[in-house]
Amino acid sequence: MSDAFSNEEKQLLAELRARIEAELAEIDQLLQETQADSAPVALDQQSVGRLARMDAMQVQAMAQAAQTRRQGRRQGLLFALRRMDDGEYLDCQACGEEIGAGRLRADPTFHLCVRCAR
């Protein structure tokens, strides 16, 4: 990490990097485990009844929605890591002011300070 950061900032960045990397690993595992749930539903009317197909289609739709949310979260976490690597993570993308440590601890993907997020 850059010498431009104070020890407190370096500690915060290390803490948040570890948290982001752990969440990314969890998301990647969940995406892999639930991939089969979002596969197309077979419409073989001879082997599966209408209600069972409807249930399967509902499970598929929920799995696809969960996959989409996880992918979005994953992109936000990767963006946060890129900002860390570029030395811009602690600064608001809109105004350049410092983002509070409490805000980043609440959600490490935040890239705007409280004022700009409003």
Buried (B, 14 or more C-beta within 10 A) or exposed (E): EEEEBEEEBEEBBEBBBEBBEEBBEEBEEBBEEBEEBBEEBEEEEEEBEEEEBEEBEEEBEEBBEBBEEBEEBBEBBEEBBEBBEEEEBBBBEEEEBEBBBEBBEEEBBBBBBEEBEE
